[in-house]
Amino acid sequence: MRAGGALSFALYLYERAVFRKPAIPQREKPAEQPWSPLQLAIVCMIAAYFAALCQLLLKSQWGMFQHLPGAFGTWQLWGIVLLFILTDVVMEVFRQRALRDFPALYVVPIISAMLLIGSIVMGGVCFGEFEVLSRGEGGGFAASVVMCVIGVAVLSSGGGKKGAKIAEEGGEGGGEGGFS
């Protein structure tokens, strides 16, 4: 857990140092792509990490609720609640930043896939769920993670130009037009 938090903080600092760009006014749209894929990946991975951490805290909190009403008097329950609120705020800040700076066509699937993978891995490590897997099941899990990442990359890049054009025109997929 501690290494994951340090890694996400290091990625954030790297992203801030390398990809610092001037603010773009809301009404102006730059002609070229003002962001790099690496910057997109870093911001989305940080948002997904904190979202997965929120899921882990919710799972921990649910375990505490089995001991109600006595659990309300313990510091552990209130510590988990406070950590959940702080983690949720940080996650939402990075998710909204990603949606502000990058096309939603890329942000939503990347965060969703990384959230899925991160919550499974965190739950498996913290609650010992990987200990019961055989080698074949572990290999299948690793293959499914690779397929998930490849699938998101293919889907995001395949519809990029078409989806961005539709969004700019205000059609399906975002923009001012909403649903048509």
ChimeraX attribute file (.defattr): number of C-alpha atoms within 10 A of each C-alpha:
attribute: neighborCount
match mode: 1-to-1
recipient: residues
	/A:1	10
	/A:2	6
	/A:3	8
	/A:4	14
	/A:5	14
	/A:6	11
	/A:7	13
	/A:8	18
	/A:9	13
	/A:10	12
	/A:11	17
	/A:12	17
	/A:13	12
	/A:14	14
	/A:15	17
	/A:16	13
	/A:17	10
	/A:18	9
	/A:19	13
	/A:20	10
	/A:21	10
	/A:22	6
	/A:23	7
	/A:24	11
	/A:25	8
	/A:26	7
	/A:27	6
	/A:28	7
	/A:29	10
	/A:30	9
	/A:31	6
	/A:32	6
	/A:33	9
	/A:34	11
	/A:35	12
	/A:36	10
	/A:37	10
	/A:38	11
	/A:39	21
	/A:40	19
	/A:41	17
	/A:42	17
	/A:43	25
	/A:44	27
	/A:45	25
	/A:46	26
	/A:47	29
	/A:48	26
	/A:49	25
	/A:50	27
	/A:51	28
	/A:52	25
	/A:53	25
	/A:54	22
	/A:55	22
	/A:56	21
	/A:57	20
	/A:58	15
	/A:59	13
	/A:60	18
	/A:61	18
	/A:62	12
	/A:63	11
	/A:64	18
	/A:65	13
	/A:66	10
	/A:67	10
	/A:68	9
	/A:69	9
	/A:70	10
	/A:71	14
	/A:72	13
	/A:73	10
	/A:74	10
	/A:75	10
	/A:76	14
	/A:77	18
	/A:78	14
	/A:79	12
	/A:80	17
	/A:81	16
	/A:82	13
	/A:83	15
	/A:84	21
	/A:85	14
	/A:86	14
	/A:87	21
	/A:88	18
	/A:89	15
	/A:90	15
	/A:91	22
	/A:92	16
	/A:93	13
	/A:94	20
	/A:95	22
	/A:96	13
	/A:97	14
	/A:98	24
	/A:99	18
	/A:100	12
	/A:101	16
	/A:102	20
	/A:103	16
	/A:104	18
	/A:105	19
	/A:106	24
	/A:107	22
	/A:108	16
	/A:109	18
	/A:110	24
	/A:111	23
	/A:112	17
	/A:113	17
	/A:114	23
	/A:115	23
	/A:116	18
	/A:117	20
	/A:118	22
	/A:119	20
	/A:120	17
	/A:121	17
	/A:122	19
	/A:123	19
	/A:124	14
	/A:125	13
	/A:126	12
	/A:127	13
	/A:128	10
	/A:129	13
	/A:130	15
	/A:131	10
	/A:132	10
	/A:133	11
	/A:134	10
	/A:135	9
	/A:136	9
	/A:137	12
	/A:138	14
	/A:139	12
	/A:140	12
	/A:141	16
	/A:142	12
	/A:143	11
	/A:144	13
	/A:145	17
	/A:146	12
	/A:147	12
	/A:148	17
	/A:149	15
	/A:150	12
	/A:151	14
	/A:152	19
	/A:153	14
	/A:154	12
	/A:155	14
	/A:156	19
	/A:157	14
	/A:158	11
	/A:159	13
	/A:160	15
	/A:161	11
	/A:162	10
	/A:163	21
	/A:164	18
	/A:165	13
	/A:166	15
	/A:167	20
	/A:168	14
	/A:169	14
	/A:170	16
	/A:171	16
	/A:172	15
	/A:173	17
	/A:174	18
	/A:175	14
	/A:176	11
	/A:177	13
	/A:178	11
	/A:179	10
	/A:180	6
